[in-house]
Amino acid sequence: EAELARPVLDFCYPYGRRVDVSPAAAAAAREAGYRSAVTSQTGICGPLGDAYRIGRVGLTSREAEPAFTARVTGWGAFLRGDL
C-alpha cells in the first residue's frame, strides 16, 4: 500500500491451489479487510459465488476482447446454443 500510495482492496492467495485456500484462509482474508480474494483455479464467480474463492479465466494473445467478454459473462454459451 505504501508503494502504491493507495489501499489494496483485493487479495491473491500465494499459489492459490484448492488445497491452499482453506476455510480458515478465506476467513483470514475477510477478517483482514479485503473485499475479495482470487485463487489460481480455473473458473468464474457469479453474483452468488464466494468472493473469497474467485477463480481465474485466462486470456490468450490470440483471443479478442469481445470473445473473452462473452466467455466470462456466459454469453459465449448462449451464442453457441449451449443454453
Buried (B, 14 or more C-beta within 10 A) or exposed (E): EEEEEEEEEEBBBEEBEEEEBEEEBBEBBBEEEBEBBBBBBEEEBEEEEEBBBBBBEEBEEEEEEEBBEBBEEEBBEEEEEEE
